[in-house]
Amino acid sequence: MSTSSFNRRWATVILEALTRHGVRHICIAPGSRSTPLTLAAAENDAFICHTHFDERGLGHLALGLAKAGDAPVAVIVTSGTAAANLYPAIIEAGLTGERLVMLTADRPPELIDCGANQAIRQQGLFASHPSQTLSLPRPAREISARWLVSTIDSALGQLSAGALHINCPFAEPLYGEMDNEDLGWQQALGDWWQGERPWLQMRSVAAALTEPDWPLWRQRRGVIVAGRLSARDGERVAAWAKALGWPLIGDVLSQTGQPLSCADLWLTHPDAVTRLSEVQIVVQFGASLTGKRLLQWQAHCQPQEYWLIDALPGRLDPAQHRGRRLTVNPDEWLQAHPADKVPRTPWAPELSALSSRAYQFVAKECVNSGEAQLAHRLPELLPEAGQLFLGNSLVVRLVDAFAKMPQGYPVWSNRGASGIDGLISTAAGVQRARPCPTLAVVGDLSALYDLNSLALLRQAPAAFVLLVINNNGGQIFSMLPTPESARERFYCMPQNVEFAHAAQMFGLHYNAAESWPELERALSTAWQRPGASVVELKVAPTAGIQTLQRLLEKVSLL
């Protein structure tokens, strides 16, 4: 009886079980020990298979697919450090809720801790960061297929957010044609093979229970804070806030249209501080806030109650407010907690006036080309019926402070752990899940960190523009009190590079821009042709930081 053939049958059951839980995209890196899983995935017509030679980028590709596709995505890698490279994506998914199924091939137990090649201790490899872990035994005929499929179903049925790590040891031989010796083991699952449902269906009933005192709270002075939301939820939160007459402070990722834009600038204004001190209840939708001044206000505000509404589990409130943590989809909660039938008059109109003045002031200040102008005028560059992916560090902070993003326009980012690893590959995954024109904006160090993933952009299903803001280093450290004598060498680390050769190496279109007209022309051309383009905006190193600091000081005196 062939070990390689039974390995394949074992893997076939695992992969088929994944399809019953909505897994359609599967990301595969090359490897030998993972051969049973790879071939089982390749033979299953339910899967769309994606490949990448870099496991770290592969994990983030899956993250982007899960983020935009709102469905679990599977990953297959071989044993050893290949598996360890999935760690950053698992951490991010644990914080932002994307469902990932990480299938790591492994050596069988007898090859662990004995000096065997490419054999590491993979059980518990990712510590507490996966939502669930499942360490399978080596394939054995005496273990029924029913046990295997129900074990997979149980784990996936309980996966509401984050990653599931399934460690899969396989003994050699790994290669060879399938034989019929173990066909009966596989056929013991009967007509399950012809169906579409899981073998074991795990159901948890969750309902958006109405807060009984909501009719009283909605009559009081409230403030709504919007963090990371879907486009649909962002639009509905904005309409709900308007009907209540409550000010809405929306993050750049909120997709609410940011009715009180430039909040990171005006929140320190004395008029804002005075008016917001009168708030009685704060309702926050979505976790993960970007603006420093909003985070500071959120930490120090003292309403009678603070409600935080997000489908993700956990507290999600670093300020530890007294109030209510409601783990529910925002849309469901809004339906159960309507505003008054007659829209109320805003109780804090001064904030709207202050936001308008701040936005107009930003428009006057951000007239020179550079990061500040790009951040303020970014909505002008967005492709029609497209989407935006924002990198971390300085990029997302400047856009949050200076821009007013259009309501309901999809904006994606990795703002869980807020790392710069895997940004290009995540953006590639987002577009593969939602194949429409995509603008991704990252800094130069972020682009260098994920340069391998330019290979993924060669398969862009629609126009894709990677806009690299080259300020020659990690200039976000210029905002911090880092020692000036050590700042450049140990923090900013300027690399003095340009990205023309990187684009050429991967066969991508390239344009450089040093002014706003040049940037507009480069993007206009890029949107008219299929495939991916790299556009590099070269800016003065600290101009963006200096503009932010200058505006913070001036807006506080408006």
LOVEXTOR-659994 format. One record per residue (C-alpha): x, y, z. Coordinates in steps of 0.05 Angstrom, whole numbers, plus 5000, padded with zeros to 4 digits. Layout:
% residues N
XYZ ...
***
This chain:
% residues 558
500050005000 502850674978 504351205031 504451754978 497551544953 494451545022 497752215037 494052484976 487352194999 488352495068 489853175039 484053114991 479153055049 482253655083 481854095021 474753875004 472654035075 475254745065 470754855005 464654715049 466455325092 466855835036 474255775019 475155934946 481956264943 488055854962 495156134962 500855644950 508455704957 513155184926 515454614971 516453864972 513453665040 507054035022 506153634957 499953244981 496453894999 498654254936 496453704888 489853614925 488554364917 490554364844 485653794829 479754124864 475854554814 472654954871 479255324884 482455924851 489855794862 494856354872 502356244876 508256644902 515456444916 515856864980 511856575039 511657235076 508657575016 504156975004 501157045074 499657775061 496757614992 491857165029 490557715079 488558195024 484157674990 480557545057 480058285072 476558485008 473057814994 470057755064 471157005063 476356535092 482656425049 487355835054 494955815049 499455215036 506855235052 512254715065 515754575130 521154955167 522355695163 517455725105 511955635157 515056155203 514556685148 506956675156 507556985225 506557725207 500157585167 497457155224 498757715274 495258225230 489257775218 488557655292 487958405303 483558585243 479257965238 480657675169 479756925168 485856545144 486955795143 494455655147 496154955124 503454825143 506454175120 511053845171 515853275181 512952675219 514452645294 520252165288 524152685248 523453255298 529153425347 533952925316 537753345266 533453195206 533653705150 528454265148 525153995211 523154485265 518154465323 511954715287 506554545338 504855195373 509555565326 505256185325 503856205400 497456565419 496556945353 492156465315 484956445338 485355685335 490655155324 489854435301 495653945301 493753355259 496952675266 500852365210 496152045159 494051355184 489050875155 486350685224 484051405234 477351465199 475851985146 469852175189 474552385245 478752795198 473053165164 469253305228 475553565262 476654055205 469254245206 469454375281 475454835276 472755225216 465755255243 468355625304 472956095265 469356765268 475657195261 483157115256 487456525233 486755775240 493455425239 492954695215 499654335221 499853735174 505553225181 506852775121 511652185117 515452015054 514651814999 511052434977 510752304902 507351784860 500851644824 494351524863 492550784870 485950474891 488350114953 485250625000 479250844959 474650525010 477550965066 475651585026 468951325002 466751195074 464151915072 458751695023 454752214987 458352785024 462852814964 457053014919 454253534967 456154244986 455054245062 460054095117 459953405148 459053725216 455354395219 457254835278 452255395291 452455965339 446556425342 448257155353 443257715353 443858465360 440058545425 436859225435 439659645491 433359775532 435560485551 437360695480 431061145473 433661545532 440861595509 439061825439 435962455470 442562655501 448862985475 452762445439 458962395396 460161845345 467161595330 468161175268 474260725261 475360185209 468760035174 466259725109 463660195056 456459995070 457160075145 460760745136 454961025096 449760785145 453561055206 453961735172 446461745158 445061525230 449462075259 446062605216 439162385238 441262405311 444463095304 450862815335 457763015310 461362455273 468962415277 470961935222 477661595213 480761565143 478660825142 471560955165 468661065095 463661545126 465562135082 468862455143 463663005153 468363315205 474763255165 481763465188 479863255259 487163115275 488363855267 482364195300 481263735359 486164135400 482664795385 479865115450 472865155421 472964415404 475664225473 470264635508 464464375466 466663645468 467263665544 459663695545 458763005513 454562515553 455461895511 460561675459 458761125410 464660845372 463660395310 469760005289 476459945323 483260205302 483760955301 489361315262 489762045283 494062195344 489662775368 483362345361 486761795402 488662305454 481562575458 478761875461 483461705518 481662315560 474262425546 469762275604 462662145580 457661815625 458161195580 462560965523 459660445476 464260075427 460959685371 465059205329 464058485306 471158305330 471658015400 475758325455 475658995491 478659405433 478860025478 485960205501 483060765544 478860265585 472560695587 466560545630 460960325585 458959755539 462859315492 457959055440 460658495397 456058535337 456158745264 455059505262 449559455209 445558965252 446359415313 444160035274 437759685252 436159515324 437660225349 434460725302 435061475309 428861905319 424061905260 424762665256 432062875247 434663275305 438263945302 445863855313 447664015385 454864215368 454764615302 461164965323 464964335305 462464345233 464665065226 471364925256 472464315211 470664735149 475665285168 481064775181 479964435114 480165105077 486565285114 489764625094 487864755022 491565415023 497765135058 498464505016 499764844949 506864594939 508263904912 510063384963 506962915014 502363445044 499363634977 498662904957 495162745023 490363325016 488663224943 488862464942 481262414929 482562754861 487162174841 482361604858 480061184799 472661184784 469060564812 475760354842 478860274910 484660534952 489860174994 493860605043 500560415071 502560525143 507261005178 506961715152 502461605091 496061425127 497061955181 497762525132 491662295092 487662245156 489762945177 489163315110 484062965066 476562875062 475362185033 469062064992 463461705028 462860965012 469360934971 472960294991 479360445031 483659865055 489759835100 493559395149 492159795212 492059215262 499359145280 500859745234 507059425205 510259595139 511358865120 507058575064 503559215041 504559094966 502458364971 496358545013 494259064961 495158544907 490558074945 485358614954 485058724879 484657984863 478557934909 475458574880 478158634809 477359384797 482159974787 486460014850 491060554877 495960344930 500060884965 506160675005 512760975029 519560805000 521760365058 515159995057 516059864982 523159614993 520859165049 515958795003 519658884937 519058144920 511458224915 512058664854 511857974820 504657914842 502758554805 504558234738 497857874744 493658494761 486458364737 485159104726 489059754725 493459794787 497860374808 503060294862 504661014883 511161024921 512461664961 519961704963 522062165020 528561775027 527461395091 522861295150 521162025160 515761875210 521461845261 522462585248 515862695285 518562355347 523662615397 529062165370 536162425383 537962855324 545062605323 542661885314 536262005276 538761915205 543261305217 539060905266 531761125252 530461435184 535761015148 535561365080 537060865024 538061354967 534460914916 529560994860 524660464836 525360494761 529959884759 525359484806 519459614760 523559424700 525958784733 518758554741 516258824674 511859374703 510560064674 514260624710 513661374715 517161874761 513862514783 516563124821 510563594813 503063544818 501863624742 506963074729 503462624780 496562754749 499162584680 502561944704 496261684738 491761894681 496061484633 496260894682 488760854689 487960794613 492160174605 491259474634 495959184684 500359494738 504460124739 509460394790 509261144799 514661454842 513462134873 520062424897 519162924954 523563305002 525062855062 521863255119 517063715082 510963295099 512763275173 514164015175 507464175142 503763755192 507264075251 506064775223 498664645211 497664345280 500264995310 496465465264 489665105265 489665105340 489565875336 484165945283 
***
